Amino acid sequence: MKPVAALAGLTLCALSVPALAAQSSALVRYDLEAAPAWRVELPADLAEVSGLAFTPDGRLLAHGDERAVVWRFDLASRRPAGRFGLSDQAGVLRGDFEDIAVVGERLFLVTGTGQIYEGRIAPDGQTTSAARRTAGLGRGCEVEGMTWDGATNSLLLLCKTTRTRQWKDQVVILAVSVQTWRLEKEPRILVSEKGLERVTGGKGFSGSGLARHPRTGTFLLIAGPQQAFAEVSLAGEVLGGGRLDKDRHPQPEGIAVAADLTLLISDEAAGKGAAAITAYASRR
């Protein structure tokens, strides 16, 4: 993937979307205004927690944004259960890591510039070699979220901001094939910012986290600066959304859904408060 030229060749995808949502909604399962099922504060090493992901056997992983160190969590005790790193010849990778995705034993981290690194889940206290799979997206897209799309063997990348006129007033989700490591020529999903503003009641939507709901196949987005959340379909239709409790979620950065459909949101430390993971149980 070329850093800037790859973006220059993208064209907008014209989508025909019905006026009313035809797809099952995931958000109806959760009450994000009610008290959470649980909330746990994170150690100081995870003060800048970014992404969350689950392994196939249900283990929760989390990472910070400056070093490629991945933490395991025991959901029964809700405490850290170990950590491992992704490294190259110089040691543990350093960078602006924004999100994580797990596919089998393959583990992917993405930076804010769109560089994707692939490694493997390693034993506690060890490091595993990582390979850089993409050169990045240049200045056209500031990546903050990533999730897996098994139907197309692709990683989907959520742009927090874009600097391309053709994407003005849109929230953009791009796709990168893990077979060719090429960026798709058109955005996989385009979401109207005005449509998002209608459900969140705020101005703008600066995406900071992305997850695909395992039951409905829809996409859950969070926006850290706006302390907002939304659900969209594969066609880019806004299915719902709202505002997060600003005291409980001062800086939401990561989102993931467990096998039992529990929804997890991670927040960086803000002010005197510690970073935290908050869980919301599925109602059905």
Stockholm file with secondary structure:
# STOCKHOLM 1.0

chainA/1-284         MKPVAALAGLTLCALSVPALAAQSSALVRYDLEAAPAWRVELPADLAEVSGLAFTPDGRLLAHGDERAVVWRFDLASRRPAGRFGLSDQAGVLRGDFEDIAVVGERLFLVTGTGQIYEGRIAPDGQTTSAARRTAGLGRGCEVEGMTWDGATNSLLLLCKTTRTRQWKDQVVILAVSVQTWRLEKEPRILVSEKGLERVTGGKGFSGSGLARHPRTGTFLLIAGPQQAFAEVSLAGEVLGGGRLDKDRHPQPEGIAVAADLTLLISDEAAGKGAAAITAYASRR
#=GR chainA/1-284 SS CCTTHHHHTCCCCCCCCCSSCCSCCSGGGCCTTSCCSEEEECCGGGTTCCCEEECTTSCEEEECSSBCEEEEEETTTTEEEEEEEEEETTEECBSCEEEEEEETTEEEEEETTCCEEEEECCCTTCEEECEECCCCCTTSEEEEEEEEETTTTEEEEEEEEECCGGGTTEEEEEEEETTTCCBCSSCSEEEEHHHHHHHHCSSCCCEEEEEECTTTCCEEEEETTTTEEEEECTTCCEEEEEECCTTTCSSEEEEEECTTCCEEEEECCBTTBCCEEEEECCCC
#=GC SS_cons         CCTTHHHHTCCCCCCCCCSSCCSCCSGGGCCTTSCCSEEEECCGGGTTCCCEEECTTSCEEEECSSBCEEEEEETTTTEEEEEEEEEETTEECBSCEEEEEEETTEEEEEETTCCEEEEECCCTTCEEECEECCCCCTTSEEEEEEEEETTTTEEEEEEEEECCGGGTTEEEEEEEETTTCCBCSSCSEEEEHHHHHHHHCSSCCCEEEEEECTTTCCEEEEETTTTEEEEECTTCCEEEEEECCTTTCSSEEEEEECTTCCEEEEECCBTTBCCEEEEECCCC
//
